[in-house]
Amino acid sequence: MSRSVRLVPALAALLALALTGTACDGGVRGTPGGSGVRDPYFPKAGNGGYDVGHYDLTLDYTPATRRLTGTAVVTARATRDLSAFDLDLAGLHVDSVTVEGKRARWSRAGQELTVRPHDDLSEGETFRTTVRYSGTPRTLTDPDGSEEGWLPTADGALALGEPVGSMAWFPGDHHPSDKASYDIAVTVPKGLQAVSNGELTDESTKGGRTTYRWHTAQPMASYVATVAIGHYDIARTTGPHGLPVLTAVDPTRAAASRKVLAQIPEILDWEETNFGPYPFSSAGAVVDRPGDAGYALETQTRPVFPADQLTTPLLVHELAHQWYGDSVTPASWRDIWLNEGFAQYAEWLYQEDHGGKSVQEKFTEVYEEDDEAVWAFPPARPSGAAHITDTPVYDRGAMVLQKIRQKTGDDTFYDILQGWAADHRHGTVSTADFTAYVEKKAPHQDFRGIWKDWLYGDGRPGHP
């Protein structure tokens, strides 16, 4: 609902003129930014008219009451003249909104928080929006039935965002095409930890509550932002080139997780050899109890794992996402095979390099099993929002990469793997960008059959 007071007719008429950019002061003649960026599977996700550069989030959470109090300062640049713009926010009570320090009118409709600033915004203008909010954050159910958003746990909470769950705990432009840097401060009762992305810059306790401040300098899509609140055993070590590695493990699972987590430096070193320099300034993992989440997720710099799913192959997979998915991010959810196909291929490649089946043997095994689930739809065209993480995106996506390797040979193939990650570091990409990149790297090869049969084609190709 709008926070404006009731207006007398004359004042209402003047305000209407201002909101349409026709005020007598000669201001910008802006238009509303619009809700959604027309993603093929999540059309309401994201918003038009601006690009976010930084989120500064201040959160206070009490697990006993499940109450979250937050302040989000969103620094963005207008990409056109704006009289209004939208932020994605599911649930929670909005207490106030200001733009550039001036109180702004706002309204709610579903997941859309529409903000009408006191003054229109000019194209190219950088502006700060401050939203104060509170309430009980929601757990959202994805089209595939899995849960995301804010997940209460036995001793705290876990925030997971793929594909749109981050709008359950902070307002923003929640589409992977808009990445930003982050500062996240989380205050919790003394004795609990709060772990997030990037590096811990400060920890302080006052009045029985502890505040943890985390900083992420490299651009991050909101769906891989995370907060993990609870009791954790925190361990610090280093990876390649002195890279800081921080792991946070539920104490009841610390002993069982130790052997797998100890492999993080070695896995990162192997992945650097194959994929190029690690793209972030820290690494690590969060391991929670079984049942706290139903899946692992490649949250940036610090993937999250349910303890009963923590294995070496899955650790390889989620760490590979730091290159493919977190640094090089899909421009739309239709392009998610560029995340999952690459990470699945990393699993196969790690197995090949560590005495297991070769990638070609794995490719042949998947092909000859003739599992209908693998061929349900092409990896580059999931059949709907409920299927963006189904088997074809993973296995058939990896098979596309192996077909490219067969076509080009190893030298060019590894040039493609590493060059793709380097040339699009911290950017967003589409499938069309990838196919064009492959063709540029191997200009004398004909990839049309691979694209037609393996990437975009329906059903099982007639030849392996």
Disulfide bonds with the S-S distance in Angstrom:
none
